[in-house]
Amino acid sequence: MTYDDKVILIDLRTQKEYFKNNNKEFQTQFGTLTVEQLQSDDSHIETEKGYKYLKIKPQFIDKYNHKRRQSQIMDIKDTGYIITRCGITKDSVVAESGCGSGGFSTIVAKICKKIYSFDNREEHIDVVKENMKILDIDNIELKLKDIYTDEIDIEEKVDVFLLDLPEPHNAMKNAIKNTKKYGYIVCYCPNINQNQLLVNYLLENHNEELKIEETMEVLNIKWICKERSARPFYKDTIHSGFMTFLRKL
Ligand SMILES: C[S@@+](CC[C@H](N)C(=O)[O-])C[C@H]1O[C@@H](n2cnc3c(N)ncnc32)[C@H](O)[C@@H]1O
């Protein structure tokens, strides 16, 4: 599966978005969009009854948004912040645990050199493999490992190690061992009490090896900006997770 035969259709009356095959006509109660229309270069198409649709050929981020999901994925606002906060570039080597559905790794893989990814659930690894095909990615190396109990020895030390797990403190020894001096370990915790447990553990056990730089969250507030309205769109939840940035010493 590569998603090369997909098309995004946006109903201009309702703004509802559909992700459809472009080799099968799209039938609605308001008429039909033909295969010829779906495969054409036109961005504006309409049914024989005059109902208008926007048509978009999926780009990387559209395919990413429609990839397979097996678990809660990292929000792109957080992935984007980690990339810039840790200075991930085309030369960076990154590690993560767990892989989840590849929410973090399939974006970062497009800009970094290599990602090593460890998860203790085979079905999650299989989903990431499928998403790598959809997104044309070949630089994520997936391994079935329990990062809390298995010994992890990566062949090269990494610039950034992301821990997106329920108990990041239990993965800390493996993360410290495999991260370069002055590299980053980033812990992603949806709940602040998880984060507090983590920081207290670090202060007691790894104070000499790590500099705790900060705990923070990124807020993404969507606004309605149309006609006479210009205000935040309150319906959206804004919290996703707290991030603690640790500097390997
Ligand atoms: C919230 S998901 C990670 C989401 C991922 N960052 C993304 O953006 O898609 C947590 C993952 O950690 C994995 N996990 C939980 N405990 C683990 C352990 N002890 N060792 C390795 N992976 C573990 C789970 O199987 C799950 O895939």
The ligand as an ORCA input file, in Angstrom:
! r2SCAN-3c Opt
* xyz 0 1
  C       2.162      6.203     23.366
  S       2.885      4.947     22.396
  C       4.208      5.786     21.568
  C       3.667      6.674     20.461
  C       4.710      7.101     19.448
  N       5.673      8.027     20.014
  C       4.011      7.751     18.252
  O       4.165      8.985     18.072
  O       3.303      7.038     17.520
  C       3.750      3.995     23.599
  C       4.451      2.784     23.016
  O       5.337      2.269     24.002
  C       5.354      0.863     23.888
  N       5.867      0.327     25.145
  C       5.256      0.317     26.365
  N       6.056     -0.271     27.290
  C       7.207     -0.627     26.628
  C       8.408     -1.275     27.031
  N       8.584     -1.683     28.294
  N       9.381     -1.472     26.103
  C       9.205     -1.061     24.823
  N       8.075     -0.464     24.381
  C       7.088     -0.247     25.275
  C       3.903      0.502     23.576
  O       3.799     -0.775     22.989
  C       3.513      1.636     22.622
  O       3.764      1.257     21.285
*
